[in-house]
Amino acid sequence: MQNKEKSGGAVGAVIGTIVLAVACAVGGWIARELCPQGRPAMPQMPQMMATVAVREVEERAYNLPEKFVAHAEAMQEVDLLPQVDGYVKEIKFREGDLVKAGEVLYVLDDERYRAVANQRKADLAAAEAEERRASRYNERMQKADERGITQKERDDAEAGFERAKAAVLQAKANLVVAEYDLKKAKVIAPISGQIGKTSAHVGDYVAPSKGALARIVQVDPIRVSFPLTDRAYIGWRTAVKKGKAPDYRMRLLLPDGSEYGEEGKWDFDDNAMSKETATIIMRLSFPNPDRLLIPNSYVTLLTDRKAPPKMPCVPQQAVFDLSTGSQGVWVLKDDMTVEQRVVDLREMSEGWCPVISGVALGEKVVISGLGKLGPGVKVKVVEATPNDDLDPNYKPPVVE
């Protein structure tokens, strides 16, 4: 049995070897037929050329504004207090009106004050008449013969004349007070501004002790205040002392995000630093003809230079982030290939990024088609599409 099993295994091995040889021969024949020797290889497709738009590195004014949270405040605020008491006879304004300094606002019933003023005028006239009589009597007594009158009579005449003069002065003072009270029966605006809600109405009894009648707030011009750090303040003061302080432009953003149409002027800086915040309050003056700046409202102050420095700049579209955390641009070379550069930039302003290092004036950077680029890629340059980032005068087409 063992001899038969050994002879059967040997025969199977021989048959397997023959089958494998035949399969290899057939596979080689098929391969030779499909890929005959000497047949030329298929030509490779030429590499596609990338289409890009470029822009030169330009020298532009770099004027990134510094922003501050600012507070609008009235330059003057006045509470109208009556200086005499009485009943309100007439109100000569509407609440919310713009009033001018010297304008009559309230009229009080002045009959009592007019009567007192007339009485004081009469008292003054009587005192002046008595003064004239005493003057004549004293003059006669002083010129009389010493044998006919005594020294006491002369002294009494002179004293009477002095008392008469004092009475005139007293009467004049009383008349001034009476006329002052009569004048103050009319409440007059001490400043120009916008008047608010009135607390008194026709027929109401008012007095100095009963509080203010209304408030006037000066609205044009208006003051805007903002905090400046102690370090920045010292730097500014040092530059002013050396005559090297830059001339700043002061603008505002209103709460709705729109830019205020008037520029501000320096007013004054506070006289003490805050212990809590280490800041000092600086104040500007702004014209406010349309009353868009409201006292006690908050606005954003933008400060930049009137004559800003110029720097090489690249369009913001040309800048992309690198995996290293840096920023880069594609620069067009003379052989129409592109080169990747790492650039050091300042903060973007008006769609342009000032360059500290990485590219030079006059070099061209790619601003569109960046996704197709790689080191050494050939490019075809086309004209850039107009847009508001590159051209500040660009106006988008109107779609009807």
Steps between C-alpha positions, in 0.01 A plus 500: 500500500778741584670446162176579314449825695854620426467429126163693485652813666789507257268480199290796636807712543611440145154586361489830702840602369390442140180706547696793652746500213223508243327791680820702506558439131149608408528814719828596340355455151202720585723767650726496196200543271360790701833680547718415203869587525603826331153671511548873604354622836195733506600875511434685830246789501665842534454669843211756509595867554336677795311825431555768764462873557783696659553837662819692569618569852406867543609776734188619676418716799462282807242661726340235718279691746517436871163445661372623837167468676396864546224681685307801370434770758356849498743788543245682720186394685284744695204440731254788481413606855257787566666772705169639630174335590171545321241349271598401146323739266647391163735237354669626182659179368409146399666208669798379297553836325841646428520822701751784487677673785294802619169358377201537738370154597261550795301807601377517862224721633691821577230738633629472857861562392397791279313661788799459731728654237269801466492541878880495511513765229271720711715441808807604302331818377400591857849431630658714228259787584591475868867499406461823304317668792760382750776620271357852480439516876849381578649753259314789672601384843863477407496858357303656786657747744660327793324745734153388382536116522683253713751239395251228593251638248766491230589140588134395499449653155804320361390169656153540352650551157714183536194300609314625194780388272503156665124472454545566128759222474268264688209588271714439193606158632138408573404603146777282351370197694142569396594542134710181518202303634282650229755403235528145635127452458609407148715184484760546224719236331859544624649287218403381152397137466211257503243535777339190645176424678347775711403421859270803530195607301287812471334567834753305709659671798879484480778600737879450526447237770266293281770388255592553135246597237688333210850416380691643202775288343747646253505269196707688240792473529519187712786340688623140458721349770709183495756336732871494413743271682771653714774366273339637183436833672864538603610413145264758355609769746867429430442525124313830546786640707751405229275634224473155342138413582321378185195686378205268555164484329210441743193321365202324654291191432140540614318220687345379172848450349487800264782754491428844644546773242693752713857483625592591856753741647707465814329664797694415817628214714398436859712611794524166683562132422251239613646286781276206410567478124830692457340705224440870447193647329568688176233724350422603143255751358271406208253714303151359545263696274266204437504380865614150402730500803283472809638585846575188709503271194795275408683517166819356350788740453736440206837676511743489208760731350425782260837436329553122538830325414526292180596131492523220239162325496347188345129443434325303768391240234864404442564390859440144622580309817780242511504181701784642709272777627666764283350680202611475141449627146571367150746719313514502117851443362645614168469150347124503564521259792401573857693491822358476849626763745453533873404858587486701821199731492332765707129512563289547188363847424248575224562167325881527492761339726819697571813289448782496753704237313465230233429695180623827351341790315430421135480120544177339386290281727217269398155619610275237333537135403708418808350151534666378180852603591807315618875566495623545142153484341476685166228763495310711253424850623159653433357837599363519852124532541411848629374505858468735788794346690751603233339816370347742753310671214346174380120501481322163467267463201136582559273201438162614373 
